[in-house]
């Protein structure tokens, strides 16, 4: 299995790092946010991993503010579930970085990340049974 979500999370964590919350503190928070955002596309938008990049591009071109709000809400919700707190500015930055990472990555990489998120989702469902 590739480690696309981990690599993407590391890139975003580097840009988010501050003296108050460094790279090491950001990384375990960003990985579930990216995973959950991808899973949201599967469940709410009914897309396959191969369609993720096209769906995000379409959402970004039609209503970028809505896409940003959706990603920001997701980041805040995941942070809360993880027992962490994000400021409004941090959630804004994280949403922007995550969307940009998807739009700037190749379709193959985004699909691989989608497959990782899908596998994580199936694993969580299997554990719940």
Secondary structure, 3 states (H helix, E strand, C coil): CCCHHHHHHHHHHHHHCCCCCCHHHHHHHHHHHHHHHHHHHHHHHCCCHHHHHHHHHHHHHHHHHHHHHHHHHHHHHHHHHCCCCCCHHHHHHHHHHHHHHHHHCCHHHHHHHHHHHHHHHHHHHHHHC
